[in-house]
Amino acid sequence: MWLHVGVVVREPAVMAELFRIAQNPDPGSKLPYLLWLPAQDGPLVLKARETWPRTAKVYCHRAEAWPEPTELVLVEEVAVRECLRRGRAIDLVLDRPRQHRSQFVFTRLKDGREAIFWQTSRTVTGVRPGLRLPTRRASGTETLTVLKDTRERYGYRFANQQASVDPQPLPVGDYGVAIDGEVVASVERKSLDDFATSAIEASLSFVMAELATLPRAAVVVEGRYADLFTREHVPAGYLADLVAQLQVRYPSVPIVFCGSRKLAEEWTFRFLGAARAELRGEAAEPS
């Protein structure tokens, strides 16, 4: 049974796990595509100008209903890893290697009308600020196998820790650990400059949205929190506000300032070891 958008519909369970794109059956519409979002509070159907925000934000508008089977011309169907509303946005993470992280932002125009913009980290890059994101072994194991993303340049070697490094492509983050071949915890490494830039350009928000899909995840910063207040060409307190907003929006992904690269490497090692031990149900070892 099909009902209007915003009302829970009685559909097969698989529907709640899929992001779907179809042709808009209304020939007079300037928005030629329909999007099906399996949001946690009920399916959401939107009209859209494009099938993905590749070079710019895509304007969307609410649709009354998904097409009847006789009118349905399906363009694409992708499994969903996450579709969660956080504040005035919905984070969408798809189960595919590319073009998998995006965000739907709900806002109001000056005349009070609702406007919905579909964006990715690429399409928000460059937006001006404010316009509107030891040697002791690790826990639970003699030698920790740390997965290192193959795209990570000049990364940690964990030479001073009891760890081995296994380079391989990671779905998200720069370093991770796996249980039975599945990545269960990940850490995104940021220099202070990279952290500041990605926070201002909002690309960090998309990374944290995907990190939040893992059982355990964190962002580690090779710098001091105090240094956020001394950045050139950034209003005092602006970066601190962004950090607070990101942390409130993604409470399961801590942002940790470690002061230096060496301490950030040590913290990453300890975090991944503790995460793996907890998820395997291993008792914490007394100090």
GIJONOR-V813488 format. One record per helix or strand of 3 or more residues. SS is the DSSP state (hx for helix, st for strand). FROM is the first residue (numbers start at 1). TO is the last residue. If there is no record, write none. Layout:
SS,FROM,TO + SS,FROM,TO
//
This chain:
hx,13,17 + st,18,23 + st,33,37 + st,44,48 + st,58,62 + st,74,86 + st,89,94 + st,101,108 + st,114,119 + hx,121,124 + st,144,148 + st,163,167 + st,175,179 + st,182,191 + hx,192,200 + hx,203,211 + st,216,222 + hx,225,230 + hx,238,249 + st,253,257 + hx,261,279
//
